[in-house]
Amino acid sequence: MSDVIRVVVADDQQVVREGLVALLGLMDGIDVVGAAANGAEAVELVAQGNVDVVLMDLKMPVLDGVEATARITADFPAVAVLVLTTYADDASIATALHAGARGYLTKDAGRAEIGAALRSTAAGQSTFDPEVSKRLIAGLAPDPAQDADGLTARETEVLRLIARGLNNPEIAAKLFISEATVKTHINNTFAKIGARHRAEAVRYAYRKGIASDS
């Protein structure tokens, strides 16, 4: 990925869509390469290439944001989806994350928060609105019937820190290991738990109760 983050904006409300395009156009390092009025258009724009992140609304005609997210993450795994929606209920959050969204913001988010989330998401990090984070913590209780998929103690600790929002350099500093070692642990962990990116790893950590450990 280049230093410039190439973004597609998907929102069925024209005023909102045009406002987001104008807002992102003022941000350094962000290039809006397309705007979609529904999920089908978003998928088509991604298929044309040169897209890093889709800023995705959920409730749209023709093809909704959840199904569009699922298609994009399945067919174009290098493209990240960051949800930006009015809805912060448990069902909306769960379906979006299950579809493969790497981040979730509500439309109460400000310019700085959206810009930071786009950069974080493009870098492979997970970004959640504070209210969404609280719902994730409250709603994803550990399932005692499931094991930890053979994770070592160190891999479990790295996963716990990922769930707390730490990036690779911060994890390395916290555990007094190199960033290369952190990457190795992350790769091994993701392979064991079947995670494709950090958002899936975070969901796994909460489901297993790893994120709630002190």
N, CA, C and O of each residue as an XYZ file, in Angstrom:
856
protein
N       0.836     -1.199      0.000
C       0.000      0.000      0.000
C       0.870      1.248      0.000
O       1.873      1.321      0.709
N       0.464      2.247     -0.819
C       1.224      3.487     -0.873
C       0.950      4.319      0.368
O       0.126      3.958      1.209
N       1.664      5.453      0.468
C       1.454      6.346      1.602
C       0.062      6.985      1.559
O      -0.476      7.372      2.596
N      -0.510      7.095      0.378
C      -1.849      7.656      0.226
C      -2.884      6.543      0.374
O      -2.778      5.503     -0.276
N      -3.881      6.760      1.226
C      -4.938      5.782      1.441
C      -6.067      6.071      0.458
O      -6.648      7.156      0.463
N      -6.364      5.099     -0.373
C      -7.395      5.259     -1.409
C      -8.722      4.735     -0.874
O      -8.845      3.565     -0.511
N      -9.709      5.622     -0.832
C     -10.961      5.339     -0.129
C     -12.151      5.406     -1.080
O     -12.237      6.286     -1.936
N     -13.058      4.461     -0.909
C     -14.381      4.512     -1.534
C     -15.400      4.820     -0.444
O     -15.394      4.182      0.609
N     -16.264      5.782     -0.684
C     -17.329      6.141      0.246
C     -18.639      5.526     -0.245
O     -19.033      5.741     -1.391
N     -19.309      4.769      0.610
C     -20.583      4.140      0.247
C     -21.667      4.581      1.222
O     -21.632      4.229      2.401
N     -22.622      5.346      0.728
C     -23.748      5.813      1.546
C     -24.885      6.173      0.605
O     -24.667      6.854     -0.397
N     -26.104      5.720      0.916
C     -27.218      5.952      0.005
C     -27.775      7.364      0.089
O     -28.491      7.787     -0.818
N     -27.473      8.104      1.143
C     -27.960      9.476      1.270
C     -26.987     10.423      0.567
O     -25.826     10.538      0.961
N     -27.461     11.083     -0.452
C     -26.590     11.900     -1.291
C     -25.891     13.000     -0.499
O     -24.700     13.248     -0.689
N     -26.628     13.652      0.382
C     -26.027     14.744      1.158
C     -24.898     14.215      2.044
O     -23.831     14.823      2.132
N     -25.141     13.087      2.693
C     -24.118     12.489      3.552
C     -22.927     12.043      2.729
O     -21.778     12.290      3.097
N     -23.208     11.380      1.603
C     -22.137     10.873      0.742
C     -21.256     12.014      0.231
O     -20.029     11.949      0.305
N     -21.891     13.040     -0.280
C     -21.120     14.172     -0.813
C     -20.380     14.901      0.306
O     -19.268     15.391      0.105
N     -20.996     14.972      1.478
C     -20.325     15.606      2.607
C     -19.079     14.845      3.033
O     -18.051     15.447      3.340
N     -19.175     13.512      3.051
C     -18.013     12.689      3.414
C     -16.908     12.814      2.378
O     -15.730     12.894      2.723
N     -17.293     12.832      1.103
C     -16.292     12.987      0.043
C     -15.554     14.315      0.208
O     -14.330     14.374      0.093
N     -16.312     15.381      0.480
C     -15.694     16.697      0.668
C     -14.809     16.713      1.909
O     -13.711     17.268      1.890
N     -15.296     16.098      2.995
C     -14.541     16.064      4.246
C     -13.229     15.312      4.073
O     -12.174     15.802      4.477
N     -13.287     14.135      3.479
C     -12.077     13.332      3.302
C     -11.108     13.983      2.321
O      -9.893     13.813      2.421
N     -11.664     14.727      1.376
C     -10.813     15.401      0.401
C      -9.911     16.454      1.011
O      -8.922     16.861      0.401
N     -10.251     16.899      2.219
C      -9.441     17.909      2.911
C      -8.343     17.284      3.784
O      -7.520     17.996      4.358
N      -8.339     15.953      3.877
C      -7.389     15.275      4.753
C      -6.129     14.892      3.995
O      -6.191     14.365      2.885
N      -4.987     15.164      4.611
C      -3.717     14.776      4.013
C      -3.596     13.258      3.971
O      -3.953     12.568      4.927
N      -3.094     12.753      2.866
C      -2.821     11.331      2.757
C      -4.034     10.475      2.469
O      -3.937      9.248      2.506
N      -5.177     11.084      2.181
C      -6.385     10.341      1.855
C      -6.911     10.799      0.504
O      -7.086     11.994      0.267
N      -7.163      9.838     -0.378
C      -7.637     10.123     -1.726
C      -8.941      9.366     -1.945
O      -8.957      8.135     -1.958
N     -10.032     10.107     -2.116
C     -11.321      9.470     -2.388
C     -11.362      9.093     -3.868
O     -11.380      9.964     -4.737
N     -11.377      7.796     -4.144
C     -11.306      7.317     -5.524
C     -12.665      6.923     -6.083
O     -12.776      6.565     -7.255
N     -13.707      6.989     -5.242
C     -15.036      6.655     -5.731
C     -16.083      6.853     -4.668
O     -15.785      6.848     -3.473
N     -17.333      7.031     -5.115
C     -18.463      7.174     -4.208
C     -19.599      6.298     -4.709
O     -19.907      6.300     -5.901
N     -20.221      5.553     -3.810
C     -21.263      4.600     -4.173
C     -22.547      4.914     -3.424
O     -22.513      5.292     -2.253
N     -23.693      4.755     -4.109
C     -24.989      5.013     -3.501
C     -25.611      3.746     -2.920
O     -26.670      3.804     -2.295
N     -24.955      2.599     -3.126
C     -25.439      1.342     -2.561
C     -24.299      0.338     -2.520
O     -23.213      0.591     -3.041
N     -24.556     -0.796     -1.901
C     -23.503     -1.786     -1.745
C     -23.019     -2.375     -3.050
O     -21.835     -2.679     -3.194
N     -23.926     -2.540     -4.009
C     -23.527     -3.099     -5.296
C     -22.527     -2.188     -5.996
O     -21.545     -2.662     -6.568
N     -22.776     -0.885     -5.952
C     -21.843      0.062     -6.560
C     -20.500      0.027     -5.842
O     -19.453      0.158     -6.475
N     -20.525     -0.148     -4.527
C     -19.273     -0.214     -3.769
C     -18.446     -1.416     -4.206
O     -17.235     -1.304     -4.400
N     -19.105     -2.574     -4.360
C     -18.392     -3.770     -4.805
C     -17.806     -3.551     -6.196
O     -16.673     -3.951     -6.464
N     -18.571     -2.920     -7.080
C     -18.088     -2.657     -8.440
C     -16.859     -1.744     -8.427
O     -15.908     -1.969     -9.176
N     -16.881     -0.728     -7.586
C     -15.743      0.188     -7.500
C     -14.502     -0.526     -6.974
O     -13.395     -0.296     -7.463
N     -14.684     -1.383     -5.989
C     -13.553     -2.141     -5.454
C     -12.989     -3.067     -6.522
O     -11.773     -3.229     -6.630
N     -13.864     -3.671     -7.306
C     -13.431     -4.598     -8.352
C     -12.576     -3.913     -9.416
O     -11.790     -4.564    -10.105
N     -12.734     -2.608     -9.545
C     -11.942     -1.862    -10.525
C     -10.497     -1.666    -10.066
O      -9.635     -1.283    -10.857
N     -10.238     -1.931     -8.785
C      -8.879     -1.867     -8.251
C      -8.524     -0.521     -7.664
O      -9.309      0.426     -7.715
N      -7.313     -0.449     -7.100
C      -6.780      0.783     -6.521
C      -7.635      1.318     -5.371
O      -7.876      2.521     -5.271
N      -8.091      0.401     -4.501
C      -8.853      0.793     -3.314
C      -8.209      0.153     -2.093
O      -7.879     -1.033     -2.106
N      -8.032      0.938     -1.043
C      -7.476      0.421      0.213
C      -8.551      0.210      1.272
O      -8.541     -0.794      1.984
N      -9.484      1.165      1.374
C     -10.519      1.108      2.417
C     -11.858      1.536      1.829
O     -11.927      2.474      1.035
N     -12.915      0.841      2.224
C     -14.269      1.280      1.907
C     -14.912      1.797      3.186
O     -14.980      1.082      4.186
N     -15.379      3.032      3.154
C     -16.116      3.614      4.276
C     -17.582      3.296      4.025
O     -18.215      3.917      3.172
N     -18.122      2.338      4.758
C     -19.368      1.663      4.390
C     -20.531      1.969      5.334
O     -20.444      1.753      6.543
N     -21.615      2.475      4.757
C     -22.875      2.561      5.492
C     -23.510      1.173      5.504
O     -23.173      0.338      4.665
N     -24.419      0.915      6.437
C     -25.026     -0.416      6.526
C     -26.370     -0.510      5.816
O     -26.598     -1.444      5.048
N     -27.260      0.442      6.063
C     -28.613      0.366      5.516
C     -28.645      1.083      4.165
O     -28.724      2.309      4.095
N     -28.580      0.282      3.089
C     -28.596      0.830      1.738
C     -29.453     -0.051      0.831
O     -29.614     -1.242      1.100
N     -30.004      0.523     -0.238
C     -30.823     -0.270     -1.160
C     -29.948     -1.124     -2.090
O     -28.721     -1.024     -2.087
N     -30.616     -1.959     -2.879
C     -30.000     -2.833     -3.880
C     -29.168     -3.924     -3.214
O     -29.470     -5.111     -3.335
N     -28.113     -3.505     -2.506
C     -27.272     -4.423     -1.737
C     -26.859     -3.694     -0.470
O     -26.229     -2.640     -0.546
N     -27.201     -4.231      0.691
C     -26.899     -3.505      1.925
C     -25.412     -3.596      2.275
O     -24.649     -4.344      1.664
N     -25.034     -2.814      3.272
C     -23.623     -2.728      3.620
C     -23.040     -4.010      4.172
O     -21.854     -4.280      3.988
N     -23.857     -4.807      4.849
C     -23.366     -6.065      5.408
C     -22.995     -7.039      4.300
O     -21.908     -7.617      4.310
N     -23.907     -7.220      3.338
C     -23.629     -8.147      2.236
C     -22.482     -7.629      1.368
O     -21.649     -8.407      0.902
N     -22.445     -6.318      1.154
C     -21.344     -5.746      0.385
C     -20.011     -5.979      1.091
O     -19.006     -6.288      0.452
N     -20.014     -5.829      2.403
C     -18.804     -6.085      3.194
C     -18.361     -7.531      3.044
O     -17.179     -7.807      2.840
N     -19.310     -8.451      3.144
C     -18.989     -9.868      3.024
C     -18.379    -10.181      1.660
O     -17.411    -10.936      1.573
N     -18.937     -9.609      0.603
C     -18.418     -9.867     -0.748
C     -17.018     -9.272     -0.922
O     -16.131     -9.898     -1.502
N     -16.841     -8.070     -0.417
C     -15.541     -7.408     -0.572
C     -14.455     -8.149      0.194
O     -13.373     -8.391     -0.341
N     -14.737     -8.512      1.447
C     -13.706     -9.178      2.251
C     -13.407    -10.578      1.740
O     -12.302    -11.087      1.928
N     -14.392    -11.208      1.090
C     -14.163    -12.541      0.535
C     -13.397    -12.485     -0.774
O     -12.484    -13.280     -0.998
N     -13.765    -11.546     -1.642
C     -13.179    -11.494     -2.989
C     -11.959    -10.589     -3.082
O     -11.117    -10.765     -3.963
N     -11.862     -9.620     -2.176
C     -10.753     -8.657     -2.214
C     -10.194     -8.498     -0.797
O     -10.366     -7.443     -0.186
N      -9.533     -9.520     -0.272
C      -9.103     -9.508      1.133
C      -8.115     -8.401      1.494
O      -7.947     -8.080      2.670
N      -7.466     -7.821      0.498
C      -6.532     -6.730      0.782
C      -7.251     -5.418      1.051
O      -6.646     -4.467      1.547
N      -8.536     -5.360      0.727
C      -9.319     -4.141      0.938
C     -10.021     -4.218      2.288
O     -10.703     -5.199      2.586
N      -9.853     -3.192      3.092
C     -10.476     -3.148      4.416
C     -11.810     -2.418      4.343
O     -11.993     -1.511      3.531
N     -12.737     -2.827      5.202
C     -14.029     -2.150      5.295
C     -14.157     -1.513      6.671
O     -14.005     -2.179      7.696
N     -14.437     -0.218      6.679
C     -14.695      0.526      7.908
C     -16.145      0.981      7.874
O     -16.527      1.792      7.030
N     -16.944      0.466      8.782
C     -18.361      0.821      8.825
C     -18.532      2.204      9.441
O     -17.921      2.523     10.461
N     -19.370      3.021      8.808
C     -19.765      4.313      9.356
C     -21.280      4.388      9.226
O     -21.802      4.547      8.123
N     -21.979      4.275     10.333
C     -23.430      4.129     10.284
C     -24.106      4.834     11.451
O     -23.456      5.211     12.427
N     -25.397      5.003     11.339
C     -26.194      5.577     12.420
C     -26.430      4.558     13.526
O     -26.677      4.923     14.675
N     -26.353      3.267     13.171
C     -26.801      2.204     14.066
C     -25.669      1.648     14.923
O     -24.583      1.353     14.423
N     -25.939      1.508     16.226
C     -24.953      0.926     17.137
C     -25.589     -0.145     18.005
O     -25.141     -0.394     19.124
N     -26.639     -0.782     17.485
C     -27.280     -1.867     18.226
C     -26.472     -3.148     18.069
O     -25.654     -3.274     17.158
N     -26.709     -4.085     18.959
C     -25.926     -5.323     18.976
C     -26.019     -6.085     17.661
O     -25.015     -6.606     17.176
N     -27.214     -6.155     17.079
C     -27.398     -6.925     15.853
C     -26.598     -6.319     14.698
O     -25.952     -7.039     13.937
N     -26.645     -4.988     14.575
C     -25.909     -4.337     13.493
C     -24.413     -4.536     13.648
O     -23.714     -4.826     12.677
N     -23.926     -4.382     14.868
C     -22.492     -4.563     15.119
C     -22.077     -5.988     14.813
O     -21.085     -6.221     14.124
N     -22.839     -6.939     15.327
C     -22.467     -8.344     15.157
C     -22.460     -8.753     13.702
O     -21.530     -9.424     13.255
N     -23.495     -8.357     12.941
C     -23.551     -8.764     11.544
C     -22.445     -8.112     10.719
O     -21.885     -8.743      9.822
N     -22.129     -6.861     11.018
C     -21.061     -6.180     10.282
C     -19.706     -6.824     10.544
O     -18.935     -7.058      9.613
N     -19.417     -7.108     11.804
C     -18.136     -7.714     12.144
C     -18.053     -9.141     11.617
O     -16.999     -9.579     11.158
N     -19.165     -9.863     11.686
C     -19.179    -11.225     11.145
C     -18.928    -11.210      9.643
O     -18.313    -12.130      9.104
N     -19.405    -10.163      8.965
C     -19.193    -10.051      7.520
C     -17.749     -9.717      7.178
O     -17.334     -9.871      6.029
N     -16.978     -9.262      8.162
C     -15.567     -8.986      7.925
C     -15.133     -7.547      8.078
O     -13.991     -7.209      7.768
N     -16.040     -6.677      8.559
C     -15.656     -5.280      8.771
C     -14.496     -5.200      9.756
O     -14.479     -5.895     10.772
N     -13.539     -4.350      9.445
C     -12.354     -4.227     10.287
C     -12.506     -3.130     11.337
O     -11.719     -3.056     12.281
N     -13.511     -2.288     11.173
C     -13.759     -1.230     12.145
C     -15.210     -0.804     12.090
O     -15.921     -1.114     11.135
N     -15.654     -0.087     13.123
C     -17.062      0.279     13.222
C     -17.165      1.616     13.938
O     -16.805      1.732     15.109
N     -17.661      2.627     13.225
C     -17.892      3.946     13.799
C     -19.347      4.327     13.610
O     -19.997      3.862     12.674
N     -19.860      5.170     14.492
C     -21.177      5.749     14.274
C     -20.990      7.117     13.633
O     -19.891      7.670     13.612
N     -22.093      7.649     13.109
C     -22.016      8.929     12.407
C     -21.897     10.111     13.357
O     -21.908     11.263     12.926
N     -21.784      9.825     14.648
C     -21.434     10.879     15.600
C     -19.935     11.175     15.559
O     -19.483     12.165     16.134
N     -19.168     10.327     14.886
C     -17.717     10.493     14.835
C     -17.345     11.799     14.132
O     -17.977     12.197     13.153
N     -16.314     12.451     14.647
C     -15.842     13.686     14.054
C     -14.796     13.446     12.988
O     -14.398     12.312     12.720
N     -14.359     14.540     12.385
C     -13.395     14.457     11.295
C     -12.112     13.753     11.721
O     -11.625     12.864     11.023
N     -11.569     14.153     12.867
C     -10.310     13.574     13.328
C     -10.458     12.084     13.596
O      -9.565     11.296     13.282
N     -11.599     11.699     14.184
C     -11.820     10.285     14.503
C     -11.947      9.448     13.232
O     -11.416      8.340     13.156
N     -12.653      9.984     12.236
C     -12.803      9.252     10.983
C     -11.456      9.114     10.284
O     -11.118      8.042      9.782
N     -10.688     10.203     10.252
C      -9.373     10.145      9.620
C      -8.451      9.151     10.298
O      -7.766      8.374      9.633
N      -8.434      9.176     11.637
C      -7.589      8.236     12.383
C      -8.037      6.800     12.154
O      -7.209      5.897     12.037
N      -9.351      6.590     12.090
C      -9.870      5.239     11.876
C      -9.510      4.722     10.493
O      -9.172      3.548     10.344
N      -9.576      5.569      9.488
C      -9.194      5.160      8.139
C      -7.721      4.750      8.084
O      -7.371      3.740      7.473
N      -6.868      5.541      8.725
C      -5.434      5.218      8.718
C      -5.164      3.928      9.489
O      -4.381      3.085      9.051
N      -5.811      3.786     10.626
C      -5.624      2.585     11.432
C      -6.124      1.345     10.695
O      -5.457      0.310     10.674
N      -7.294      1.462     10.098
C      -7.878      0.334      9.375
C      -7.015     -0.049      8.182
O      -6.793     -1.233      7.927
N      -6.528      0.946      7.455
C      -5.669      0.667      6.301
C      -4.381     -0.025      6.713
O      -3.794     -0.771      5.928
N      -3.935      0.220      7.951
C      -2.707     -0.387      8.461
C      -2.947     -1.761      9.069
O      -2.020     -2.388      9.581
N      -4.197     -2.231      9.013
C      -4.489     -3.559      9.526
C      -4.949     -3.599     10.965
O      -5.110     -4.677     11.537
N      -5.165     -2.431     11.562
C      -5.629     -2.369     12.948
C      -7.154     -2.391     12.989
O      -7.815     -2.172     11.974
N      -7.698     -2.653     14.159
C      -9.140     -2.602     14.371
C      -9.503     -1.299     15.063
O      -8.812     -0.862     15.983
N     -10.586     -0.683     14.620
C     -11.021      0.580     15.203
C     -12.507      0.508     15.518
O     -13.322      0.204     14.648
N     -12.853      0.790     16.770
C     -14.252      0.733     17.172
C     -14.642      2.012     17.893
O     -13.877      2.551     18.693
N     -15.840      2.485     17.599
C     -16.427      3.590     18.333
C     -16.482      3.209     19.818
O     -16.720      2.043     20.132
N     -16.269      4.157     20.741
C     -16.309      3.822     22.178
C     -17.574      3.099     22.606
O     -17.516      2.172     23.414
N     -18.718      3.513     22.074
C     -19.971      2.846     22.421
C     -19.991      1.416     21.891
O     -20.498      0.508     22.550
N     -19.432      1.223     20.693
C     -19.358     -0.120     20.111
C     -18.438     -1.001     20.948
O     -18.739     -2.170     21.190
N     -17.322     -0.440     21.386
C     -16.390     -1.196     22.226
C     -17.066     -1.659     23.504
O     -16.871     -2.795     23.935
N     -17.862     -0.784     24.116
C     -18.559     -1.161     25.351
C     -19.542     -2.294     25.093
O     -19.690     -3.197     25.916
N     -20.204     -2.243     23.963
C     -21.162     -3.301     23.632
C     -20.452     -4.615     23.353
O     -20.945     -5.684     23.714
N     -19.298     -4.535     22.712
C     -18.524     -5.745     22.460
C     -18.092     -6.395     23.774
O     -18.202     -7.608     23.951
N     -17.604     -5.567     24.680
C     -17.129     -6.082     25.969
C     -18.285     -6.681     26.760
O     -18.141     -7.727     27.394
N     -19.441     -6.004     26.717
C     -20.587     -6.462     27.504
C     -21.259     -7.682     26.886
O     -21.772     -8.547     27.595
N     -21.249     -7.741     25.546
C     -22.051     -8.755     24.882
C     -21.339    -10.023     24.494
O     -21.986    -11.053     24.302
N     -20.019     -9.985     24.370
C     -19.299    -11.167     23.917
C     -18.715    -11.906     25.107
O     -17.520    -11.806     25.385
N     -19.543    -12.633     25.793
C     -19.102    -13.387     26.971
C     -18.319    -14.614     26.538
O     -18.584    -15.160     25.467
N     -17.359    -15.063     27.343
C     -16.585    -16.246     26.982
C     -17.446    -17.500     26.950
O     -18.394    -17.648     27.722
N     -17.097    -18.390     26.045
C     -17.788    -19.666     25.935
C     -16.901    -20.742     26.541
O     -15.899    -21.114     25.931
N     -17.239    -21.263     27.741
C     -16.378    -22.228     28.412
C     -16.274    -23.549     27.676
O     -15.385    -24.350     27.966
N     -17.170    -23.791     26.727
C     -17.130    -25.063     25.996
C     -16.049    -25.067     24.930
O     -15.719    -26.118     24.382
N     -15.491    -23.889     24.630
C     -14.482    -23.786     23.587
C     -13.105    -23.639     24.220
O     -12.944    -22.957     25.232
N     -12.117    -24.288     23.613
C     -10.765    -24.182     24.144
C     -10.031    -23.040     23.468
O     -10.616    -22.294     22.683
N      -8.759    -22.907     23.771
C      -7.985    -21.775     23.251
C      -7.196    -22.143     22.010
O      -6.245    -21.447     21.655
N      -7.578    -23.239     21.335
C      -6.987    -23.607     20.048
C      -5.476    -23.754     20.098
O      -4.788    -23.467     19.119
N      -4.959    -24.200     21.234
C      -3.537    -24.506     21.313
C      -2.612    -23.315     21.379
O      -1.427    -23.445     21.072
N      -3.112    -22.157     21.770
C      -2.248    -20.978     21.874
C      -1.263    -21.139     23.034
O      -1.617    -21.640     24.101
N      -0.026    -20.707     22.804
C       0.941    -20.696     23.890
C       0.640    -19.520     24.817
O      -0.171    -18.653     24.491
N       1.293    -19.502     25.961
C       1.087    -18.405     26.914
C       1.463    -17.067     26.295
O       0.775    -16.066     26.493
N       2.556    -17.059     25.546
C       2.999    -15.811     24.913
C       2.030    -15.376     23.823
O       1.737    -14.187     23.702
N       1.528    -16.314     23.030
C       0.568    -15.973     21.985
C      -0.726    -15.441     22.591
O      -1.343    -14.523     22.051
N      -1.129    -16.021     23.708
C      -2.322    -15.545     24.402
C      -2.125    -14.122     24.904
O      -3.031    -13.293     24.817
N      -0.929    -13.842     25.432
C      -0.642    -12.491     25.921
C      -0.635    -11.481     24.779
O      -1.155    -10.374     24.918
N      -0.044    -11.865     23.650
C      -0.040    -10.974     22.488
C      -1.471    -10.712     22.025
O      -1.821     -9.576     21.706
N      -2.294    -11.750     21.987
C      -3.687    -11.597     21.579
C      -4.438    -10.684     22.533
O      -5.258     -9.871     22.105
N      -4.161    -10.817     23.833
C      -4.802     -9.957     24.830
C      -4.449     -8.491     24.585
O      -5.306     -7.615     24.710
N      -3.214     -8.228     24.242
C      -2.775     -6.853     23.995
C      -3.359     -6.310     22.695
O      -3.668     -5.122     22.602
N      -3.510     -7.169     21.695
C      -4.176     -6.758     20.458
C      -5.602     -6.327     20.769
O      -6.072     -5.305     20.269
N      -6.286     -7.108     21.592
C      -7.668     -6.795     21.951
C      -7.778     -5.492     22.723
O      -8.818     -4.834     22.704
N      -6.695     -5.120     23.406
C      -6.690     -3.848     24.134
C      -6.349     -2.669     23.234
O      -6.330     -1.523     23.685
N      -6.078     -2.951     21.951
C      -5.842     -1.888     20.988
C      -4.394     -1.516     20.758
O      -4.116     -0.525     20.083
N      -3.456     -2.290     21.305
C      -2.039     -1.967     21.125
C      -1.573     -2.370     19.730
O      -1.999     -3.395     19.197
N      -0.692     -1.555     19.139
C      -0.112     -1.915     17.852
C       1.171     -2.707     18.075
O       1.571     -2.931     19.218
N       1.812     -3.127     17.001
C       2.987     -3.998     17.127
C       4.131     -3.371     17.927
O       4.676     -4.032     18.810
N       4.515     -2.115     17.651
C       5.584     -1.512     18.449
C       5.235     -1.429     19.935
O       6.100     -1.631     20.787
N       3.973     -1.134     20.247
C       3.553     -1.037     21.648
C       3.592     -2.414     22.323
O       3.978     -2.533     23.487
N       3.192     -3.446     21.583
C       3.255     -4.801     22.137
C       4.700     -5.203     22.396
O       5.016     -5.790     23.431
N       5.575     -4.880     21.441
C       6.993     -5.209     21.594
C       7.577     -4.546     22.840
O       8.315     -5.170     23.602
N       7.233     -3.268     23.035
C       7.739     -2.549     24.206
C       7.167     -3.120     25.498
O       7.873     -3.227     26.501
N       5.899     -3.484     25.473
C       5.234     -4.013     26.656
C       5.834     -5.349     27.093
O       5.983     -5.614     28.286
N       6.177     -6.186     26.111
C       6.659     -7.529     26.417
C       8.187     -7.645     26.356
O       8.746     -8.713     26.603
N       8.855     -6.526     26.020
C      10.325     -6.506     25.941
C      10.842     -7.519     24.913
O      11.798     -8.253     25.163
N      10.180     -7.534     23.750
C      10.618     -8.376     22.642
C      10.688     -7.516     21.384
O      10.233     -6.373     21.387
N      11.249     -8.056     20.321
C      11.379     -7.294     19.083
C      10.064     -7.282     18.319
O       9.200     -8.134     18.528
N       9.922     -6.289     17.419
C       8.722     -6.240     16.587
C       8.641     -7.463     15.678
O       7.551     -7.949     15.377
N       9.799     -7.955     15.244
C       9.806     -9.155     14.404
C       9.231    -10.351     15.156
O       8.496    -11.164     14.594
N       9.582    -10.442     16.440
C       9.037    -11.540     17.259
C       7.541    -11.372     17.451
O       6.796    -12.352     17.436
N       7.098    -10.130     17.631
C       5.668     -9.864     17.753
C       4.935    -10.333     16.499
O       3.897    -10.989     16.585
N       5.489     -9.991     15.330
C       4.861    -10.390     14.072
C       4.780    -11.912     13.954
O       3.788    -12.454     13.467
N       5.840    -12.597     14.406
C       5.839    -14.061     14.363
C       4.733    -14.620     15.247
O       4.001    -15.523     14.839
N       4.611    -14.084     16.457
C       3.554    -14.536     17.366
C       2.166    -14.270     16.776
O       1.268    -15.106     16.874
N       2.006    -13.102     16.167
C       0.713    -12.758     15.575
C       0.382    -13.700     14.428
O      -0.740    -14.196     14.333
N       1.353    -13.949     13.559
C       1.120    -14.859     12.436
C       0.740    -16.254     12.922
O      -0.178    -16.876     12.386
N       1.450    -16.743     13.939
C       1.142    -18.066     14.488
C      -0.241    -18.098     15.131
O      -0.996    -19.058     14.977
N      -0.555    -17.014     15.861
C      -1.851    -16.932     16.535
C      -2.990    -16.902     15.524
O      -3.971    -17.633     15.657
N      -2.850    -16.053     14.517
C      -3.902    -15.936     13.501
C      -4.118    -17.269     12.793
O      -5.253    -17.639     12.491
N      -3.032    -17.989     12.530
C      -3.148    -19.293     11.867
C      -3.908    -20.284     12.747
O      -4.725    -21.060     12.251
N      -3.640    -20.257     14.040
C      -4.294    -21.195     14.960
C      -5.778    -20.897     15.162
O      -6.592    -21.814     15.273
N      -6.122    -19.612     15.209
C      -7.516    -19.259     15.501
C      -8.327    -18.983     14.235
O      -9.533    -18.744     14.298
N      -7.650    -19.018     13.085
C      -8.353    -18.805     11.829
C      -8.745    -17.369     11.571
O      -9.731    -17.110     10.881
N      -7.982    -16.423     12.120
C      -8.280    -15.005     11.926
C      -7.554    -14.469     10.703
O      -6.388    -14.789     10.471
N      -8.247    -13.656      9.928
C      -7.625    -13.043      8.749
C      -7.038    -11.669      9.060
O      -6.137    -11.202      8.363
N      -7.544    -11.032     10.096
C      -7.065     -9.700     10.452
C      -7.392     -9.434     11.917
O      -7.970    -10.282     12.597
N      -7.020     -8.255     12.395
C      -7.114     -7.973     13.823
C      -8.549     -7.911     14.333
O      -8.813     -8.283     15.476
N      -9.472     -7.450     13.507
C     -10.856     -7.383     13.965
C     -11.367     -8.771     14.325
O     -12.053     -8.938     15.334
N     -11.040     -9.765     13.511
C     -11.453    -11.134     13.811
C     -10.732    -11.650     15.060
O     -11.324    -12.369     15.865
N      -9.478    -11.290     15.219
C      -8.729    -11.715     16.407
C      -9.325    -11.100     17.667
O      -9.397    -11.757     18.705
N      -9.754     -9.841     17.581
C     -10.373     -9.174     18.736
C     -11.673     -9.875     19.110
O     -11.936    -10.117     20.288
N     -12.487    -10.200     18.108
C     -13.736    -10.907     18.395
C     -13.452    -12.251     19.060
O     -14.142    -12.642     20.001
N     -12.434    -12.955     18.567
C     -12.051    -14.245     19.155
C     -11.637    -14.055     20.620
O     -12.040    -14.824     21.493
N     -10.837    -13.029     20.873
C     -10.330    -12.789     22.221
C     -11.461    -12.534     23.208
O     -11.431    -13.036     24.332
N     -12.460    -11.754     22.792
C     -13.597    -11.494     23.676
C     -14.439    -12.748     23.855
O     -14.915    -13.027     24.955
N     -14.627    -13.506     22.776
C     -15.446    -14.710     22.842
C     -14.835    -15.734     23.790
O     -15.547    -16.441     24.502
N     -13.502    -15.803     23.790
C     -12.807    -16.784     24.627
C     -12.555    -16.266     26.052
O     -12.125    -17.021     26.924
N     -12.825    -14.980     26.277
C     -12.560    -14.427     27.598
C     -11.126    -13.989     27.784
O     -10.733    -13.612     28.888
N     -10.334    -14.030     26.720
C      -8.924    -13.642     26.810
C      -8.809    -12.137     27.040
O      -7.968    -11.690     27.819
N      -9.639    -11.367     26.374
C      -9.544     -9.905     26.473
C      -9.928     -9.404     27.845
O      -9.511     -8.318     28.247
N     -10.705    -10.168     28.563
C     -11.183     -9.695     29.868
C     -10.222    -10.040     30.998
O     -10.402     -9.608     32.136
N      -9.185    -10.837     30.664
C      -8.218    -11.177     31.716
C      -7.413     -9.959     32.116
O      -7.149     -9.097     31.278
N      -7.022     -9.867     33.352
C      -6.211     -8.732     33.819
C      -4.751     -9.012     33.606
O      -3.908     -8.177     33.935
